[in-house]
Amino acid sequence: MERRFPAHNRRLRALATHTVSGQRLSPVASPSTLPQAAPRLVSGRGAHHAYPRRITSPSAWVGSELLQDEESWRICLGSAELAELRVAQSVIVRQALRPPSAVLDSLSLGPACQALGERIRAGLNTGRGFWLVHGFPVEGANVDFVGSLYYRFCREVGVAVTQNSEAGLLHKVTDGTGRPQQGGRGVGNPGPVRLHVDLTDCVSLLCVRQAPDDPYSCVGSTPNLYNKVVDQRPEFLPALFRGYRWTRQGEALPHEG
């Protein structure tokens, strides 16, 4: 249920933005639910009939399947996308644009990047549920302006939202001076991070400078994990569907407990 990627082959590790995937783009939005194709229900051994049975969508993958179908999750930016990004980058640098900015949000990237954004959004909603994008331009540019360009690129996929006490739309994943101040959360902490989810529909990460130990990043399929529960321990389904309390890891307001 897990796939590992060499760090130098992924768009991870230095800048992170959180988006809500959808057609409507506006400077301010609150998280919503991704429009998902309804899972097709099939029989599962011992499945509890009050809950969805095995999920058969492409998002219920195992690592070995991904090796046979790289086009469904791997993208290399082409000359058309890169040309549009370089034009946008020159505008960002000249005007010193940083998010949040209405000017930055309204900056047009061009038809190639718009089409790529549609493809990424479709893959998140009804495909594998993640993408690995190669070739985003980061060399020789100020990291803050790289972040602005990446933020604008991500706006082709969805609406940027905040999920921490800093209320930032973009933050650095580093243990250096730019490390976010986020209560007890582990962003930027050295060492491994367990598989987890964030409180937004989509998390996007860009590798600007690789860490010296060249770590791997892992992604996993929660639909496939759900299928394992259906197949092996369906008696756990009622407890799982009741849900659990979330913690803000030291960032909660007094009235939020």
Order of alpha helices (4+ residues) and beta strands (2+ residues): beta-beta-alpha-beta-alpha-alpha-alpha-beta-alpha-beta-beta-beta-beta-alpha-alpha
